[in-house]
Amino acid sequence: MTATGATHRIDLAAERFDPVTLEVIRHRLDKIAEEMQATLLKSSCSPIVKEGLDASASLFTLDGTTLAQACAIAIHLGTLIPAVGAIRAKFPVEQMREGDVYILNDPYCGGTHLPDFAVVMPVFAGGRPIALAATMTHHQDVGGKTAGSVPTDSTEIFQEGIRIPPVAWARAGVFDDTLTAVLRQNVRIPDIFMGDLHAQIAACKIAAIRLREAAEKFGDNALLTSFSVLLDRAEAMTRDALRKLAPGTYRAVDFLDNDGIDLDRRIRIEVAATIADGTIHFDLTGSSPQVKGPINCVPSGSLAAACFAVRAVTDPAIPSNGGCFRPITLTLPEGSIVNPREPAPVNARTATIKRITNTMLKALSGVAPDRVPAPNSGELLVMAWGGQRRDGTSFVTGELLAGGAGAGNGFDGVDAIETDATNCMNLPVEAMELDAPIRVTRWQLVAGSGGDGTFRGGRGQLKEYEILEDVAGTMSYSHRGERHFIAADGLAGGKPGALARSWITRADGTEEVIPSKIVTRLAPGDHVVITTAGGGGYGPPDARAVDAVGRDRADGKV
């Protein structure tokens, strides 16, 4: 600021940047992404976003490269990359106008799974586009065969909800009323759905305001040039970090419980990670063929897993942008669970992405032992309820439950926390009880569920729900679990974490065990009881410090 209060424009030569100013720009971009995220969460209507934080925000360059990311959901941040790419392919930047809004959710057209809608908006300064603002939100309901749109028994994507390819929802600020009507007509809770979509737009508009301010301060040409410099530097730093890891090929295998259809068949995830001269290649050959049920994962999910794994084993001080991801390549066999053919169902792909992430990290545990913990609970347990209250009004609500984190070299695992590619929150009891006729009667950590070791795995949690009312017992219930049959391994001599277990106690006292995944009906008086899995331990248990063992007993961990 000058003495008179006017703003100076700071000119940066394209070939020479003051490093302090460059860092100011980098941090400003990061803060814009974080302000987008705050706007997104505070403006949304559904509990899964307001309380579960299942939404994310990013900035992109005009060529579709990640420029800055909020601290949000790693799956979203990674899968936004192909989503933005698909929108750019359909709508060239040269044809975009200020006020345009583009949306997409189809996994076979650049999306990830149908509940995740991407909203992309071009950002203009000085009459020309300078960046793209993008958000992704998991919507409480997008239609399909079950309330909440996460049917674990779907056998084709057409059963999972409305499919939207890359389309323009608004042109120069004028929204397509026909598309809006189609969207509203195909979801169970249209007001909440539209409210969350408009929260995504609000977040993008905040990005546009803040980027225009930055362009005014630094000059739009200089700002655009700084984007390239920041990306190149992050790439160089990532390649240097990868060169510090011993070159070679590192392998690991893990399994998913089942696909929701064939409940006795375990699903194989196999990873070969090859590090060579500042690059890393993940080959998932050997993973199971695509399955009937909805745990298939389109390539964007494996990309998100790989991006997270590389960030986890390299220096956390490296800025998180698209430069970090340039050294990554993938082999994803067509027709496999990591690259299915349309119209395979994919709504439960979160569990698969988490298992891919865990397996990638497990493969790299030997080459980066101080950065990779033992495997975690491997589940973002997603549940969805839908029905009618006595007054005839409909409801759809959801819940996200976490298990225990894996222990690492020098630290215990954290209890009941989202890990790796997911970053959601356990919903407060009040959010559930205000949103639906369901009462939470118990909520506690599960003693002994963390794997034993020199450092103990994090504990899972127990949560019990009582169904209070519904019309004629028609409440639908979807349960998408993991680690009911395949425990989280220990590392370096640590013991596995405890398995998850879920069951329904009916009003008449009979008990039905949930085999990891189920779609069923609930009636008043039924109780759903959930226990999530524990994380693996690290190091031999007999090497655990004596005082730590005493604290474990005092804290009820064992």
N, C-alpha and C positions, 0 to 999 in steps of 0.2 A: 504494500500500500504506500502511496506517496503521502506527503504531508497534508495534501488536500483531500485525501480519501479516495482518489481515483486508483483504478487497478492497472498495474503495469502488465503488459504482455511480455512474457519471457521467451526470447527466441533461442532455439537450439539448432545449431548447424547439424545437418544430417550426418556428417562424417565425424563430428566431435561432440560428445555429450559430457557435461559436467556430471560426475558420478553421484554427487549429492542430489542434484535435481532429478537424475534418473531414478534414484531410490525414492524420492518424493512421489514421482509419477507412479512407480510400482505400488507403493503403499496406498496411494490414492485409488488406484484401480481395485486393489483388494478391498478397500473400505467401501467402494461403490457396490461391489458384489455382496458384501456383508449387509449394506443398507437395503439392497434388493431382497436379501433373505429375511431381514427383519420385517420389511413391508409385507412380504409374502405370508409369513406366519401370523402376523397381527391382523391382516385383512381377511384371512380365510374364515370359512364358516364351519367346516366339518371338524369333529374332534380328532380325527386321524392326522390332521394338519395342525390345528390349534394346540393340541396337547401332545400328539405323537411326533410332530415335527417332520412328517413324511413329505417333504418338498425341498426343492433346491434351486439355486440361482447361479448363473455364470454369465460372463462376458466373452464374446468371440470377436476375432478379427473378421474383416469382410470375406476372407478366403475360407472361413469356417474353422480356424484354429482357436483353441481355448486361450483366452487372454488373462482371465482372472476367475477364481472360483470362491464361492462362499464356503465356510466350514459347514458342510451339510451332508447329504447322502452320497457316498462314493459311487454307488450304482448309478444314481441320477447323473452325477457330474461326468461319468464316463460315457453313459449312453446318450447324453445330450450331443456328443460329438457327431455320431452318425445321423442323429435326428436333424441337427442343423445342416449337415451335409445334404440330406435328402431334400430339405426345404430350399436350399440354395440351388440344387440341381433343377428343381421344378420352377423356381422363381429367381432368375438371375438378379444379382444385386443391381445391375444397371437399370433394371425395370422397376425396382422398388421405389416407393414413395413414402414420404413422411406420414405417419399415421397408419401404415400397413400393419396388420397383425396376421401371423400365420400359425396354424395349429396342426398337430399330428399326434396319432397314438398307435397306428397300425405297426406291429412288430415286423411285418414283412415289407414295410415301406420306410424303414428307418427308425421305428420306435423300439420299445423294449417289452412291455406287456400292456394290455388295453387300459387298465386303470391309470397308467402314467401318461398324462397329456403333456406334450411339449408345446409351449407358447413362445414364439420368436418374433421380435420386433426390430426393424432397422433403426439405428440411431443416426440422426442427421446433425451436421454442424456446418454453418456457412453454405447451406443449400445443397450439400452433398453427403452421402452416407459415409460414416467413419467407423462404425462397429455394429455388432448385432448383440442385442440383449435377449437372453433365453432363460426360461424357467421350466421346471418340471414338477408336477404335483401328482401324488397318488390320490385319486378321487374315490370317495367313499362308495360310489356305485356308478357303473357305466353300462348298466343293463346286463343282458345275459341270463343264464338259466337259474342263477341263485342271487339272492340279495347280497350285495357287497362285491359281486363280480369276481370272486375267487373260488369257483367250483373245483374242488380237488378231483372230481370224477368226470371232468370234461374230456372229450375225445377229439374235438376239433375246435379251432379258434372261433368258429361261428357261434358256439355256445357261450362264449366268454364276454360278450358285450358288443357295443357299437364300434365299428372300425372306421377310422378317419385317416385317409392318406394325407400327404401334404396338401393343404388347401389354404386359400386366403380367406380369413374370417372377416377382415376389414380391409378396405382399400381407401387410402387417404383419409382415414378416420371414419369412414362410413361402413357400418357393420352389415353383413349379409343376414337379413332377417329370416330368410328361408333356412339357411344353415342353422341359425339359432333355434328355430322351431323344430328342426329335425333333431338337434341335440337334446332339447328339453323333452321331446316325445319318447326318447329311447332310454331314459334313465328313471329310476324309481323316486329319486328325491331331487327334482329339477332345480328348485330354488337354491339348495345347498350346492349342487353341482355348478350352477352358473355363478354363484357367489365365489367359489374357489377359482373358477376360470378368470373371473374379473380381478381377483386378487393377484393372479399371475400377470395380468396386464398392468395392474398398478405397479408391480415390482419392476416391470420393464420400463414403465414411464419414469420411475425414479432414476433408473440407469440413464435414460435419455437426458434428463435434466442435469445430472451430475457430470456426464461426459461432455455436454455442451459447455458447462462451466469450465471444465478442464481444457477444452479446446480454445476457449476464449483466453484463458490464462497463459497457456503454453504455445498457442498457435496450432491450428489443425494439422498443418503439414508436419511440424515437429512432433506433435503427438503421435501421428501415424507412424513416423519413422521410429519413435521410441518403442512402439509395439514390436517392431521387427528386432530391435536390439535386445529387448527383454526376452523374447522368445529364443533368440540365438544364444544368449548367455545361459539360460536355463538348460538348453540342450547341451552346451559345452560342459556345464557343471555336472549334469547327469552322466554324460559319457565318461568324464573323469572319475566319478564315483564308481561306475561299473567296471572301469579298468582296475580299480583297487581290489575287486573281488577276483578270486582265483578262477581263471578260465576253465571251461569244461562243461559237461552235460550232467545235470542233476535231476534225479527222478523221484517221483512219489505217486502213491495211489491212495484213494479214499473212496468211500461208498456213500450213496444216499439210501435212505430207508426203503423207499418204493416210489412208484409213480402215481399213486392214488387209485390205480385200477387193479394192477397185479400186485397185491399187498405183500406177497411173499418173495418178490424178486428184488434183490438189491441192485442198485444202479452204479456202475463203475465210472469214476473220474480218474484219468491218468494224465500226468503232466511230465514232460521232459523239458527242462529249462536249460538252454545253452547260452553261456556267457562267452563273448569273444570280442576283443578290441573295441570296447565301449558300446557294445550292442547286447541285447538280450532277446532270445527267441523262445517262445512257448509253443511246444508241439503237443496237442491234445489227442493225437492218434492213440488208439487203444481205449478211449472212452466208449461207453456203451452206445449202440445204435439208438436213434430216436425212439421214444416210447409212446405208448398209447395215451398216457396221462399227461397232465399239464406241467410237468417239471422240465420239459424241453426248454432250451435256452438259445435264442437267436444270437448271432455273432457279437452284437453290441454288448451283451452281458460278459462274454469272455474278455473283450477289450477293456471293460470297466474293471474287471478283476485284475488284469495284467497291469493296468495303470496304477491301481492301488498297491499291488505287490512291489512294483518298482519303487514307488515312493516310500514304501515301508523299509526297504533295504538300502536306500541311498540317504544322503544327508538331508535331514528335515529342514535345514536352513535354505535349501534350494527352493526358489519360488515355484509354486504349483501353477504351471501353465502348460500350454501345448508343446513347448520345447522339451519338457521332461519326457514326453511320450514318443518323440521322434525315434529314439533308439529301439523301440519295441516292435517286434513282428510276431505274427501268430500263424499257426497251422491248425485249421479247424475242419476236420473231415466232413464233407457234405453227407447229409443223411444220418448224422450222429446226434447225440443229445446236446452237443454244443453248436450244432449248425443244422437244425432240422429243416425238412422240406415242408412247404405250405401244403395243407392247412393244419399242421400239427398244433395242438393246444400248448400255450406257454404261460398261463397266468401265474403258475407257482414257480417261476424261474428264479425268484429271489433265493430260495434254498440252494438251487444249483449254482448260482453265482457265488454264494458264500462258500460252497464246497469247493468250487474251482479256486477261489481265492486262498482258502485254507491249504489246498493241495499244492498250489504254486509256492506258498510260503514254506510249507513242509519240505518241498524239494530244495528250497534255498536255505534251510535251517543250518545245514552243514557249512555252507560258505559264508553265512552271516549269522553266527550263533548268538551274538550279543544283540541282534536286532529282531530276531524271530522268536516269539514265544511258542509254547505248546499249543496244539489245536484247541479251539474254543468250542462252545456249545453248538456252533454251526447252525443256529436257527434264529430267524426272526419269526416267531410263532405268530401267524396271522389268523385271526378269527373274525368272523362276520355273522351278525344276527340280523334278521329282518322279519317283520310281521306287522300286526295291527294291534293297537290298544283297544280297550273296551269302548272308548269314545269313537272308534272307527278310523282314527288317524293312523297313518302308516309311519314306520320308522325303519331306518337302516343304520346300524352302528357297527363299529369295529374295535378291535383290541390288538395291541402289539406287545408281545412278551419276550423278554430276553432271558438267556441263560448265563452261565458263568464264563468268564474270560480265561484263557490259558495262562498258566504261570510262565515266567521267563527267568532268564539268568540273572538273579538278584532281586526278584520281586514276586509276590503272590499275585494270582489272578484276581481280578475285581469281580465281586458278586453281582449277578443279575444286571448285566450291562450289554448294550449292543456293541458289536465288535466288527472289525475289518470293513467290508463293503457296505454295511448298513450303519446308521447312526441315529436311530429313532429313540424315542423316550417311552418308558412304561407309562401308560395313561393313568392319571389320578382316579381314585374310586369315584370322586364326585362327578367327573366328566362322564363316566359310564352311567351312573345312576340318574343324572339329569337328562341324559339323551335317550334312555330306553327303560322299559319296565323290567330291569334286571338289578338285583342287589348283590354286592360283593360281600360275602360272609367271612372269608378268610384271606389273608395275604401275608406270607412269611417266607423267609429264606429256608432252604432245605439243608439241614445239618448233614454233614458227611458227603455231600454231593460233589464237592471239589476233589479232583484227583490228588492223592497223596504225593509228596515229593519233598526235596530239599526246600522247594518253594511250592506252596499249595495252590491248586487250581481254584478259580472262583466258583461260588455256589450258585446253583439254580434257585428258582423260586416256586412257591406254591400259591395258586390263586383259585378261589372257589366262587362260582357265580350261581345265584338262585334265580330261576325264572318266576316272575311275579304274576304276569298276566299276558294273555294273548287270545285271539279269537279262535276258538275251536282247536287249540293246540297246533296251530299252523306255523309257528315260528320256525324259520329256516336257520340252520346253523352250519357253518363251514369251519373246519379245523385243518390248518396246514402246518403240520409239525415236522420235526426232524430229530435225529439222535434217539429215536425210540428203540432202534435195533443195533445201531453202529455207534459206539461210544467215541468221545474225543480222546485220542491217544495222548499218553504222556510223552515227554521228550527228555532225552539224556538220562534215562532211567526212571523218570517219573511215571506215576500210575494214571490210568484213564480216569476221566470224570464219570459220574453216574449217568445212567440213561434217563431220558425223559419218560414220563408216563402221564397219560390223560385218560379220564373215564367220565361216564355220565351215570349218576345215581338217579334213577327215575323216581317219580313221586310214590310209586308202590314199593320202593326199596330195592328193586332189581338193579344190578350194575352192568354197564356195557363198557368194555375197554375200547378205547379209540386206537386203532392201529396206525398211528402217525398222521393219517389223513382220512377225513371223512366228511360227507355231506349228509345231514340228517334233519329230523324235526324235533322240536322241543315243546313241552307243555308246562303250564303252571305247576310249580312244585318240583320240577326237575332241577338237579344240581349238576353243574359241569365243574370238574376238578382238574386242574392243570398243574403238573410239575415239569419244569424245564430242566434241561441237562446241565451238568457241571463241566467246567473246563479241565483240561489235562494238567497234571502236575509236572514239575521240572526238577530233574535231578533225583538221586536215590533218596527215598524217604528216611533212611536211617541217618542221613547227614543233616536233617533238619535241626536247627538250633533248639536247645532245651527250653529256653525262655519262650521261643515261638510256639512250641508244643503246648506249654502252659497257657499261653494266650488263646490258642485254638480251643482248649477245653473251656476256659473262662468265657469266651465269646460264643460258645455253642456251635463252633464250626465243625466239630466232630462228635 
